[in-house]
Amino acid sequence: MRIEWEDSARASFRRYLRDQDGMLAVLAAIDALANDPLPPPPEGFHVGEYHRLRVGPYRVVYFLDDDVVTIRRVDRVLE
């Protein structure tokens, strides 16, 4: 599978660059989507067209279309 980033996803990712370790974990999890685009819970959550991936305190929202994973947004989950 190929991974693409929407501009909005890049912008949301940049907001958290001060957390270098967290963003490295997010990038590793996104890279893993190329081999397993539908990870099981609790990391993966799938509703209709969109999918969420939980990486520590972060959530990645993405869409699947044939052989493309499109990253839509990276957010920090408030607990």
PyMOL Python script that loads the backbone (N, CA, C, O; Angstrom):
from pymol import cmd

cmd.read_pdbstr("""\
ATOM      1  N   MET A   1       0.838  -1.179   0.000  1.00  0.00           N
ATOM      2  CA  MET A   1       0.000   0.000   0.000  1.00  0.00           C
ATOM      3  C   MET A   1       0.882   1.241   0.000  1.00  0.00           C
ATOM      4  O   MET A   1       1.992   1.253   0.532  1.00  0.00           O
ATOM      5  N   ARG A   2       0.350   2.264  -0.607  1.00  0.00           N
ATOM      6  CA  ARG A   2       1.031   3.557  -0.649  1.00  0.00           C
ATOM      7  C   ARG A   2       0.404   4.478   0.396  1.00  0.00           C
ATOM      8  O   ARG A   2      -0.807   4.437   0.615  1.00  0.00           O
ATOM      9  N   ILE A   3       1.218   5.301   1.036  1.00  0.00           N
ATOM     10  CA  ILE A   3       0.724   6.236   2.041  1.00  0.00           C
ATOM     11  C   ILE A   3       0.851   7.653   1.505  1.00  0.00           C
ATOM     12  O   ILE A   3       1.918   8.064   1.048  1.00  0.00           O
ATOM     13  N   GLU A   4      -0.250   8.397   1.565  1.00  0.00           N
ATOM     14  CA  GLU A   4      -0.263   9.796   1.147  1.00  0.00           C
ATOM     15  C   GLU A   4      -0.757  10.647   2.308  1.00  0.00           C
ATOM     16  O   GLU A   4      -1.556  10.197   3.130  1.00  0.00           O
ATOM     17  N   TRP A   5      -0.275  11.871   2.362  1.00  0.00           N
ATOM     18  CA  TRP A   5      -0.676  12.810   3.407  1.00  0.00           C
ATOM     19  C   TRP A   5      -1.431  13.962   2.778  1.00  0.00           C
ATOM     20  O   TRP A   5      -0.960  14.552   1.806  1.00  0.00           O
ATOM     21  N   GLU A   6      -2.597  14.295   3.317  1.00  0.00           N
ATOM     22  CA  GLU A   6      -3.282  15.519   2.911  1.00  0.00           C
ATOM     23  C   GLU A   6      -2.530  16.691   3.539  1.00  0.00           C
ATOM     24  O   GLU A   6      -1.849  16.530   4.552  1.00  0.00           O
ATOM     25  N   ASP A   7      -2.659  17.868   2.932  1.00  0.00           N
ATOM     26  CA  ASP A   7      -1.995  19.056   3.477  1.00  0.00           C
ATOM     27  C   ASP A   7      -2.439  19.326   4.911  1.00  0.00           C
ATOM     28  O   ASP A   7      -1.636  19.733   5.750  1.00  0.00           O
ATOM     29  N   SER A   8      -3.711  19.098   5.186  1.00  0.00           N
ATOM     30  CA  SER A   8      -4.222  19.326   6.543  1.00  0.00           C
ATOM     31  C   SER A   8      -3.562  18.377   7.537  1.00  0.00           C
ATOM     32  O   SER A   8      -3.355  18.748   8.692  1.00  0.00           O
ATOM     33  N   ALA A   9      -3.232  17.174   7.117  1.00  0.00           N
ATOM     34  CA  ALA A   9      -2.562  16.210   8.000  1.00  0.00           C
ATOM     35  C   ALA A   9      -1.141  16.664   8.299  1.00  0.00           C
ATOM     36  O   ALA A   9      -0.675  16.550   9.433  1.00  0.00           O
ATOM     37  N   ARG A  10      -0.460  17.172   7.297  1.00  0.00           N
ATOM     38  CA  ARG A  10       0.898  17.683   7.514  1.00  0.00           C
ATOM     39  C   ARG A  10       0.886  18.850   8.496  1.00  0.00           C
ATOM     40  O   ARG A  10       1.736  18.942   9.382  1.00  0.00           O
ATOM     41  N   ALA A  11      -0.084  19.732   8.323  1.00  0.00           N
ATOM     42  CA  ALA A  11      -0.193  20.890   9.215  1.00  0.00           C
ATOM     43  C   ALA A  11      -0.485  20.444  10.646  1.00  0.00           C
ATOM     44  O   ALA A  11       0.108  20.962  11.592  1.00  0.00           O
ATOM     45  N   SER A  12      -1.400  19.485  10.806  1.00  0.00           N
ATOM     46  CA  SER A  12      -1.733  19.031  12.161  1.00  0.00           C
ATOM     47  C   SER A  12      -0.553  18.281  12.788  1.00  0.00           C
ATOM     48  O   SER A  12      -0.344  18.374  13.998  1.00  0.00           O
ATOM     49  N   PHE A  13       0.211  17.551  11.997  1.00  0.00           N
ATOM     50  CA  PHE A  13       1.395  16.847  12.488  1.00  0.00           C
ATOM     51  C   PHE A  13       2.437  17.845  13.005  1.00  0.00           C
ATOM     52  O   PHE A  13       3.036  17.636  14.060  1.00  0.00           O
ATOM     53  N   ARG A  14       2.645  18.921  12.255  1.00  0.00           N
ATOM     54  CA  ARG A  14       3.657  19.913  12.630  1.00  0.00           C
ATOM     55  C   ARG A  14       3.364  20.572  13.979  1.00  0.00           C
ATOM     56  O   ARG A  14       4.288  21.031  14.651  1.00  0.00           O
ATOM     57  N   ARG A  15       2.108  20.625  14.377  1.00  0.00           N
ATOM     58  CA  ARG A  15       1.763  21.233  15.665  1.00  0.00           C
ATOM     59  C   ARG A  15       2.411  20.511  16.843  1.00  0.00           C
ATOM     60  O   ARG A  15       2.603  21.105  17.904  1.00  0.00           O
ATOM     61  N   TYR A  16       2.745  19.249  16.668  1.00  0.00           N
ATOM     62  CA  TYR A  16       3.241  18.432  17.775  1.00  0.00           C
ATOM     63  C   TYR A  16       4.728  18.086  17.669  1.00  0.00           C
ATOM     64  O   TYR A  16       5.206  17.189  18.363  1.00  0.00           O
ATOM     65  N   LEU A  17       5.453  18.783  16.813  1.00  0.00           N
ATOM     66  CA  LEU A  17       6.853  18.442  16.592  1.00  0.00           C
ATOM     67  C   LEU A  17       7.740  18.635  17.820  1.00  0.00           C
ATOM     68  O   LEU A  17       8.848  18.101  17.861  1.00  0.00           O
ATOM     69  N   ARG A  18       7.287  19.374  18.803  1.00  0.00           N
ATOM     70  CA  ARG A  18       8.087  19.504  20.029  1.00  0.00           C
ATOM     71  C   ARG A  18       8.205  18.158  20.745  1.00  0.00           C
ATOM     72  O   ARG A  18       9.171  17.922  21.470  1.00  0.00           O
ATOM     73  N   ASP A  19       7.238  17.291  20.545  1.00  0.00           N
ATOM     74  CA  ASP A  19       7.270  15.940  21.115  1.00  0.00           C
ATOM     75  C   ASP A  19       7.915  15.009  20.088  1.00  0.00           C
ATOM     76  O   ASP A  19       7.228  14.257  19.396  1.00  0.00           O
ATOM     77  N   GLN A  20       9.238  15.073  20.000  1.00  0.00           N
ATOM     78  CA  GLN A  20       9.964  14.292  19.001  1.00  0.00           C
ATOM     79  C   GLN A  20       9.726  12.790  19.134  1.00  0.00           C
ATOM     80  O   GLN A  20       9.511  12.107  18.133  1.00  0.00           O
ATOM     81  N   ASP A  21       9.762  12.274  20.361  1.00  0.00           N
ATOM     82  CA  ASP A  21       9.549  10.838  20.562  1.00  0.00           C
ATOM     83  C   ASP A  21       8.137  10.443  20.140  1.00  0.00           C
ATOM     84  O   ASP A  21       7.944   9.408  19.502  1.00  0.00           O
ATOM     85  N   GLY A  22       7.164  11.257  20.491  1.00  0.00           N
ATOM     86  CA  GLY A  22       5.781  10.977  20.116  1.00  0.00           C
ATOM     87  C   GLY A  22       5.582  10.982  18.615  1.00  0.00           C
ATOM     88  O   GLY A  22       4.887  10.123  18.073  1.00  0.00           O
ATOM     89  N   MET A  23       6.190  11.950  17.940  1.00  0.00           N
ATOM     90  CA  MET A  23       6.026  12.038  16.489  1.00  0.00           C
ATOM     91  C   MET A  23       6.776  10.921  15.767  1.00  0.00           C
ATOM     92  O   MET A  23       6.337  10.459  14.714  1.00  0.00           O
ATOM     93  N   LEU A  24       7.908  10.483  16.330  1.00  0.00           N
ATOM     94  CA  LEU A  24       8.586   9.319  15.750  1.00  0.00           C
ATOM     95  C   LEU A  24       7.722   8.076  15.870  1.00  0.00           C
ATOM     96  O   LEU A  24       7.681   7.253  14.955  1.00  0.00           O
ATOM     97  N   ALA A  25       7.030   7.935  17.000  1.00  0.00           N
ATOM     98  CA  ALA A  25       6.119   6.794  17.181  1.00  0.00           C
ATOM     99  C   ALA A  25       4.946   6.889  16.210  1.00  0.00           C
ATOM    100  O   ALA A  25       4.519   5.879  15.652  1.00  0.00           O
ATOM    101  N   VAL A  26       4.425   8.094  16.007  1.00  0.00           N
ATOM    102  CA  VAL A  26       3.327   8.288  15.051  1.00  0.00           C
ATOM    103  C   VAL A  26       3.784   7.924  13.648  1.00  0.00           C
ATOM    104  O   VAL A  26       3.070   7.225  12.930  1.00  0.00           O
ATOM    105  N   LEU A  27       4.962   8.386  13.246  1.00  0.00           N
ATOM    106  CA  LEU A  27       5.472   8.064  11.906  1.00  0.00           C
ATOM    107  C   LEU A  27       5.689   6.562  11.731  1.00  0.00           C
ATOM    108  O   LEU A  27       5.390   6.012  10.670  1.00  0.00           O
ATOM    109  N   ALA A  28       6.203   5.900  12.757  1.00  0.00           N
ATOM    110  CA  ALA A  28       6.408   4.447  12.675  1.00  0.00           C
ATOM    111  C   ALA A  28       5.071   3.729  12.535  1.00  0.00           C
ATOM    112  O   ALA A  28       4.956   2.781  11.758  1.00  0.00           O
ATOM    113  N   ALA A  29       4.059   4.173  13.281  1.00  0.00           N
ATOM    114  CA  ALA A  29       2.737   3.545  13.197  1.00  0.00           C
ATOM    115  C   ALA A  29       2.110   3.777  11.825  1.00  0.00           C
ATOM    116  O   ALA A  29       1.463   2.885  11.276  1.00  0.00           O
ATOM    117  N   ILE A  30       2.301   4.976  11.271  1.00  0.00           N
ATOM    118  CA  ILE A  30       1.766   5.264   9.934  1.00  0.00           C
ATOM    119  C   ILE A  30       2.484   4.416   8.894  1.00  0.00           C
ATOM    120  O   ILE A  30       1.847   3.879   7.989  1.00  0.00           O
ATOM    121  N   ASP A  31       3.807   4.289   9.012  1.00  0.00           N
ATOM    122  CA  ASP A  31       4.555   3.438   8.083  1.00  0.00           C
ATOM    123  C   ASP A  31       4.072   1.994   8.143  1.00  0.00           C
ATOM    124  O   ASP A  31       4.032   1.313   7.118  1.00  0.00           O
ATOM    125  N   ALA A  32       3.705   1.517   9.334  1.00  0.00           N
ATOM    126  CA  ALA A  32       3.218   0.145   9.494  1.00  0.00           C
ATOM    127  C   ALA A  32       1.880  -0.066   8.796  1.00  0.00           C
ATOM    128  O   ALA A  32       1.529  -1.199   8.469  1.00  0.00           O
ATOM    129  N   LEU A  33       1.128   1.008   8.563  1.00  0.00           N
ATOM    130  CA  LEU A  33      -0.146   0.877   7.856  1.00  0.00           C
ATOM    131  C   LEU A  33       0.040   0.365   6.429  1.00  0.00           C
ATOM    132  O   LEU A  33      -0.890  -0.196   5.851  1.00  0.00           O
ATOM    133  N   ALA A  34       1.217   0.550   5.861  1.00  0.00           N
ATOM    134  CA  ALA A  34       1.480   0.059   4.513  1.00  0.00           C
ATOM    135  C   ALA A  34       1.374  -1.465   4.468  1.00  0.00           C
ATOM    136  O   ALA A  34       0.982  -2.025   3.444  1.00  0.00           O
ATOM    137  N   ASN A  35       1.719  -2.138   5.564  1.00  0.00           N
ATOM    138  CA  ASN A  35       1.651  -3.596   5.631  1.00  0.00           C
ATOM    139  C   ASN A  35       0.368  -4.102   6.264  1.00  0.00           C
ATOM    140  O   ASN A  35      -0.098  -5.193   5.936  1.00  0.00           O
ATOM    141  N   ASP A  36      -0.205  -3.327   7.162  1.00  0.00           N
ATOM    142  CA  ASP A  36      -1.431  -3.720   7.859  1.00  0.00           C
ATOM    143  C   ASP A  36      -2.323  -2.487   8.009  1.00  0.00           C
ATOM    144  O   ASP A  36      -2.275  -1.822   9.044  1.00  0.00           O
ATOM    145  N   PRO A  37      -3.138  -2.169   6.994  1.00  0.00           N
ATOM    146  CA  PRO A  37      -3.934  -0.940   7.033  1.00  0.00           C
ATOM    147  C   PRO A  37      -5.112  -0.981   8.005  1.00  0.00           C
ATOM    148  O   PRO A  37      -5.751   0.044   8.240  1.00  0.00           O
ATOM    149  N   LEU A  38      -5.403  -2.147   8.568  1.00  0.00           N
ATOM    150  CA  LEU A  38      -6.524  -2.265   9.504  1.00  0.00           C
ATOM    151  C   LEU A  38      -6.075  -2.944  10.799  1.00  0.00           C
ATOM    152  O   LEU A  38      -6.478  -4.071  11.086  1.00  0.00           O
ATOM    153  N   PRO A  39      -5.238  -2.252  11.578  1.00  0.00           N
ATOM    154  CA  PRO A  39      -4.806  -2.871  12.838  1.00  0.00           C
ATOM    155  C   PRO A  39      -5.994  -3.062  13.775  1.00  0.00           C
ATOM    156  O   PRO A  39      -6.933  -2.265  13.759  1.00  0.00           O
ATOM    157  N   PRO A  40      -5.957  -4.113  14.589  1.00  0.00           N
ATOM    158  CA  PRO A  40      -7.081  -4.404  15.485  1.00  0.00           C
ATOM    159  C   PRO A  40      -7.129  -3.441  16.671  1.00  0.00           C
ATOM    160  O   PRO A  40      -6.149  -2.758  16.968  1.00  0.00           O
ATOM    161  N   PRO A  41      -8.281  -3.395  17.346  1.00  0.00           N
ATOM    162  CA  PRO A  41      -8.374  -2.594  18.579  1.00  0.00           C
ATOM    163  C   PRO A  41      -7.379  -3.125  19.602  1.00  0.00           C
ATOM    164  O   PRO A  41      -7.057  -4.312  19.557  1.00  0.00           O
ATOM    165  N   PRO A  42      -6.894  -2.334  20.492  1.00  0.00           N
ATOM    166  CA  PRO A  42      -7.319  -0.971  20.782  1.00  0.00           C
ATOM    167  C   PRO A  42      -6.620   0.081  19.931  1.00  0.00           C
ATOM    168  O   PRO A  42      -7.021   1.245  19.953  1.00  0.00           O
ATOM    169  N   GLU A  43      -5.571  -0.300  19.168  1.00  0.00           N
ATOM    170  CA  GLU A  43      -4.879   0.698  18.352  1.00  0.00           C
ATOM    171  C   GLU A  43      -5.740   1.186  17.189  1.00  0.00           C
ATOM    172  O   GLU A  43      -5.773   2.382  16.899  1.00  0.00           O
ATOM    173  N   GLY A  44      -6.433   0.268  16.528  1.00  0.00           N
ATOM    174  CA  GLY A  44      -7.229   0.626  15.363  1.00  0.00           C
ATOM    175  C   GLY A  44      -8.708   0.672  15.673  1.00  0.00           C
ATOM    176  O   GLY A  44      -9.217  -0.118  16.468  1.00  0.00           O
ATOM    177  N   PHE A  45      -9.386   1.599  15.040  1.00  0.00           N
ATOM    178  CA  PHE A  45     -10.832   1.743  15.198  1.00  0.00           C
ATOM    179  C   PHE A  45     -11.375   2.133  13.837  1.00  0.00           C
ATOM    180  O   PHE A  45     -10.880   3.074  13.216  1.00  0.00           O
ATOM    181  N   HIS A  46     -12.388   1.421  13.368  1.00  0.00           N
ATOM    182  CA  HIS A  46     -12.842   1.606  11.999  1.00  0.00           C
ATOM    183  C   HIS A  46     -14.342   1.858  11.969  1.00  0.00           C
ATOM    184  O   HIS A  46     -15.125   1.055  12.475  1.00  0.00           O
ATOM    185  N   VAL A  47     -14.733   2.971  11.376  1.00  0.00           N
ATOM    186  CA  VAL A  47     -16.145   3.314  11.247  1.00  0.00           C
ATOM    187  C   VAL A  47     -16.386   3.812   9.825  1.00  0.00           C
ATOM    188  O   VAL A  47     -15.861   4.848   9.418  1.00  0.00           O
ATOM    189  N   GLY A  48     -17.176   3.069   9.093  1.00  0.00           N
ATOM    190  CA  GLY A  48     -17.511   3.508   7.737  1.00  0.00           C
ATOM    191  C   GLY A  48     -16.277   3.748   6.890  1.00  0.00           C
ATOM    192  O   GLY A  48     -15.424   2.875   6.730  1.00  0.00           O
ATOM    193  N   GLU A  49     -16.206   4.962   6.350  1.00  0.00           N
ATOM    194  CA  GLU A  49     -15.107   5.292   5.447  1.00  0.00           C
ATOM    195  C   GLU A  49     -13.819   5.678   6.163  1.00  0.00           C
ATOM    196  O   GLU A  49     -12.740   5.609   5.574  1.00  0.00           O
ATOM    197  N   TYR A  50     -13.915   6.077   7.405  1.00  0.00           N
ATOM    198  CA  TYR A  50     -12.701   6.555   8.066  1.00  0.00           C
ATOM    199  C   TYR A  50     -12.202   5.552   9.096  1.00  0.00           C
ATOM    200  O   TYR A  50     -12.938   4.695   9.585  1.00  0.00           O
ATOM    201  N   HIS A  51     -10.923   5.698   9.399  1.00  0.00           N
ATOM    202  CA  HIS A  51     -10.251   4.819  10.334  1.00  0.00           C
ATOM    203  C   HIS A  51      -9.428   5.682  11.282  1.00  0.00           C
ATOM    204  O   HIS A  51      -8.910   6.731  10.897  1.00  0.00           O
ATOM    205  N   ARG A  52      -9.316   5.226  12.518  1.00  0.00           N
ATOM    206  CA  ARG A  52      -8.503   5.925  13.504  1.00  0.00           C
ATOM    207  C   ARG A  52      -7.449   4.976  14.037  1.00  0.00           C
ATOM    208  O   ARG A  52      -7.694   3.788  14.244  1.00  0.00           O
ATOM    209  N   LEU A  53      -6.282   5.529  14.251  1.00  0.00           N
ATOM    210  CA  LEU A  53      -5.162   4.773  14.782  1.00  0.00           C
ATOM    211  C   LEU A  53      -4.689   5.489  16.037  1.00  0.00           C
ATOM    212  O   LEU A  53      -4.364   6.675  15.988  1.00  0.00           O
ATOM    213  N   ARG A  54      -4.646   4.792  17.145  1.00  0.00           N
ATOM    214  CA  ARG A  54      -4.203   5.372  18.415  1.00  0.00           C
ATOM    215  C   ARG A  54      -2.731   5.053  18.606  1.00  0.00           C
ATOM    216  O   ARG A  54      -2.318   3.895  18.540  1.00  0.00           O
ATOM    217  N   VAL A  55      -1.933   6.111  18.848  1.00  0.00           N
ATOM    218  CA  VAL A  55      -0.495   5.968  19.070  1.00  0.00           C
ATOM    219  C   VAL A  55      -0.162   6.778  20.319  1.00  0.00           C
ATOM    220  O   VAL A  55       0.052   7.987  20.241  1.00  0.00           O
ATOM    221  N   GLY A  56      -0.121   6.114  21.461  1.00  0.00           N
ATOM    222  CA  GLY A  56       0.098   6.832  22.716  1.00  0.00           C
ATOM    223  C   GLY A  56      -0.988   7.882  22.896  1.00  0.00           C
ATOM    224  O   GLY A  56      -2.174   7.561  22.822  1.00  0.00           O
ATOM    225  N   PRO A  57      -0.600   9.137  23.133  1.00  0.00           N
ATOM    226  CA  PRO A  57      -1.604  10.185  23.319  1.00  0.00           C
ATOM    227  C   PRO A  57      -2.101  10.795  22.010  1.00  0.00           C
ATOM    228  O   PRO A  57      -2.823  11.791  22.034  1.00  0.00           O
ATOM    229  N   TYR A  58      -1.731  10.218  20.879  1.00  0.00           N
ATOM    230  CA  TYR A  58      -2.098  10.775  19.577  1.00  0.00           C
ATOM    231  C   TYR A  58      -3.081   9.876  18.836  1.00  0.00           C
ATOM    232  O   TYR A  58      -3.136   8.665  19.048  1.00  0.00           O
ATOM    233  N   ARG A  59      -3.852  10.511  17.961  1.00  0.00           N
ATOM    234  CA  ARG A  59      -4.802   9.794  17.115  1.00  0.00           C
ATOM    235  C   ARG A  59      -4.545  10.222  15.674  1.00  0.00           C
ATOM    236  O   ARG A  59      -4.409  11.410  15.380  1.00  0.00           O
ATOM    237  N   VAL A  60      -4.483   9.243  14.788  1.00  0.00           N
ATOM    238  CA  VAL A  60      -4.313   9.480  13.360  1.00  0.00           C
ATOM    239  C   VAL A  60      -5.623   9.089  12.687  1.00  0.00           C
ATOM    240  O   VAL A  60      -6.103   7.969  12.862  1.00  0.00           O
ATOM    241  N   VAL A  61      -6.195  10.000  11.926  1.00  0.00           N
ATOM    242  CA  VAL A  61      -7.407   9.715  11.167  1.00  0.00           C
ATOM    243  C   VAL A  61      -6.995   9.519   9.713  1.00  0.00           C
ATOM    244  O   VAL A  61      -6.293  10.351   9.139  1.00  0.00           O
ATOM    245  N   TYR A  62      -7.443   8.401   9.119  1.00  0.00           N
ATOM    246  CA  TYR A  62      -7.039   8.102   7.751  1.00  0.00           C
ATOM    247  C   TYR A  62      -8.169   7.402   6.998  1.00  0.00           C
ATOM    248  O   TYR A  62      -9.128   6.910   7.592  1.00  0.00           O
ATOM    249  N   PHE A  63      -8.024   7.375   5.671  1.00  0.00           N
ATOM    250  CA  PHE A  63      -8.984   6.727   4.788  1.00  0.00           C
ATOM    251  C   PHE A  63      -8.255   5.705   3.929  1.00  0.00           C
ATOM    252  O   PHE A  63      -7.075   5.869   3.619  1.00  0.00           O
ATOM    253  N   LEU A  64      -8.957   4.659   3.551  1.00  0.00           N
ATOM    254  CA  LEU A  64      -8.420   3.635   2.649  1.00  0.00           C
ATOM    255  C   LEU A  64      -9.151   3.707   1.321  1.00  0.00           C
ATOM    256  O   LEU A  64     -10.374   3.843   1.274  1.00  0.00           O
ATOM    257  N   ASP A  65      -8.389   3.616   0.252  1.00  0.00           N
ATOM    258  CA  ASP A  65      -8.973   3.571  -1.081  1.00  0.00           C
ATOM    259  C   ASP A  65      -8.091   2.671  -1.938  1.00  0.00           C
ATOM    260  O   ASP A  65      -6.999   3.066  -2.347  1.00  0.00           O
ATOM    261  N   ASP A  66      -8.569   1.473  -2.203  1.00  0.00           N
ATOM    262  CA  ASP A  66      -7.806   0.460  -2.938  1.00  0.00           C
ATOM    263  C   ASP A  66      -6.442   0.248  -2.293  1.00  0.00           C
ATOM    264  O   ASP A  66      -6.361  -0.341  -1.216  1.00  0.00           O
ATOM    265  N   ASP A  67      -5.367   0.717  -2.930  1.00  0.00           N
ATOM    266  CA  ASP A  67      -4.028   0.486  -2.398  1.00  0.00           C
ATOM    267  C   ASP A  67      -3.398   1.765  -1.837  1.00  0.00           C
ATOM    268  O   ASP A  67      -2.174   1.878  -1.771  1.00  0.00           O
ATOM    269  N   VAL A  68      -4.240   2.730  -1.432  1.00  0.00           N
ATOM    270  CA  VAL A  68      -3.737   3.999  -0.904  1.00  0.00           C
ATOM    271  C   VAL A  68      -4.305   4.246   0.493  1.00  0.00           C
ATOM    272  O   VAL A  68      -5.513   4.150   0.713  1.00  0.00           O
ATOM    273  N   VAL A  69      -3.419   4.563   1.423  1.00  0.00           N
ATOM    274  CA  VAL A  69      -3.802   5.028   2.757  1.00  0.00           C
ATOM    275  C   VAL A  69      -3.604   6.537   2.743  1.00  0.00           C
ATOM    276  O   VAL A  69      -2.489   7.015   2.530  1.00  0.00           O
ATOM    277  N   THR A  70      -4.668   7.285   2.966  1.00  0.00           N
ATOM    278  CA  THR A  70      -4.581   8.744   2.963  1.00  0.00           C
ATOM    279  C   THR A  70      -4.719   9.251   4.389  1.00  0.00           C
ATOM    280  O   THR A  70      -5.756   9.074   5.029  1.00  0.00           O
ATOM    281  N   ILE A  71      -3.662   9.880   4.873  1.00  0.00           N
ATOM    282  CA  ILE A  71      -3.661  10.430   6.229  1.00  0.00           C
ATOM    283  C   ILE A  71      -4.397  11.761   6.180  1.00  0.00           C
ATOM    284  O   ILE A  71      -4.040  12.657   5.415  1.00  0.00           O
ATOM    285  N   ARG A  72      -5.427  11.876   7.006  1.00  0.00           N
ATOM    286  CA  ARG A  72      -6.264  13.075   7.012  1.00  0.00           C
ATOM    287  C   ARG A  72      -5.883  14.044   8.121  1.00  0.00           C
ATOM    288  O   ARG A  72      -5.894  15.259   7.918  1.00  0.00           O
ATOM    289  N   ARG A  73      -5.539  13.498   9.323  1.00  0.00           N
ATOM    290  CA  ARG A  73      -5.324  14.378  10.477  1.00  0.00           C
ATOM    291  C   ARG A  73      -4.542  13.637  11.569  1.00  0.00           C
ATOM    292  O   ARG A  73      -4.667  12.423  11.727  1.00  0.00           O
ATOM    293  N   VAL A  74      -3.740  14.390  12.310  1.00  0.00           N
ATOM    294  CA  VAL A  74      -3.056  13.887  13.507  1.00  0.00           C
ATOM    295  C   VAL A  74      -3.467  14.793  14.648  1.00  0.00           C
ATOM    296  O   VAL A  74      -3.283  16.008  14.570  1.00  0.00           O
ATOM    297  N   ASP A  75      -4.021  14.223  15.706  1.00  0.00           N
ATOM    298  CA  ASP A  75      -4.496  14.992  16.853  1.00  0.00           C
ATOM    299  C   ASP A  75      -3.923  14.414  18.139  1.00  0.00           C
ATOM    300  O   ASP A  75      -3.536  13.247  18.203  1.00  0.00           O
ATOM    301  N   ARG A  76      -3.880  15.252  19.148  1.00  0.00           N
ATOM    302  CA  ARG A  76      -3.532  14.788  20.487  1.00  0.00           C
ATOM    303  C   ARG A  76      -4.838  14.547  21.219  1.00  0.00           C
ATOM    304  O   ARG A  76      -5.714  15.412  21.241  1.00  0.00           O
ATOM    305  N   VAL A  77      -4.967  13.376  21.816  1.00  0.00           N
ATOM    306  CA  VAL A  77      -6.170  12.998  22.532  1.00  0.00           C
ATOM    307  C   VAL A  77      -6.052  13.495  23.972  1.00  0.00           C
ATOM    308  O   VAL A  77      -5.096  13.160  24.671  1.00  0.00           O
ATOM    309  N   LEU A  78      -7.003  14.276  24.404  1.00  0.00           N
ATOM    310  CA  LEU A  78      -6.993  14.776  25.768  1.00  0.00           C
ATOM    311  C   LEU A  78      -7.601  13.754  26.688  1.00  0.00           C
ATOM    312  O   LEU A  78      -8.682  13.232  26.418  1.00  0.00           O
ATOM    313  N   GLU A  79      -6.926  13.467  27.759  1.00  0.00           N
ATOM    314  CA  GLU A  79      -7.432  12.477  28.712  1.00  0.00           C
ATOM    315  C   GLU A  79      -7.679  13.113  30.048  1.00  0.00           C
ATOM    316  O   GLU A  79      -8.109  12.437  30.983  1.00  0.00           O
TER     317      GLU A  79
END
""", "prot")
cmd.dss("prot")
cmd.show_as("cartoon", "prot")
cmd.util.cbc("prot")
cmd.orient("prot")
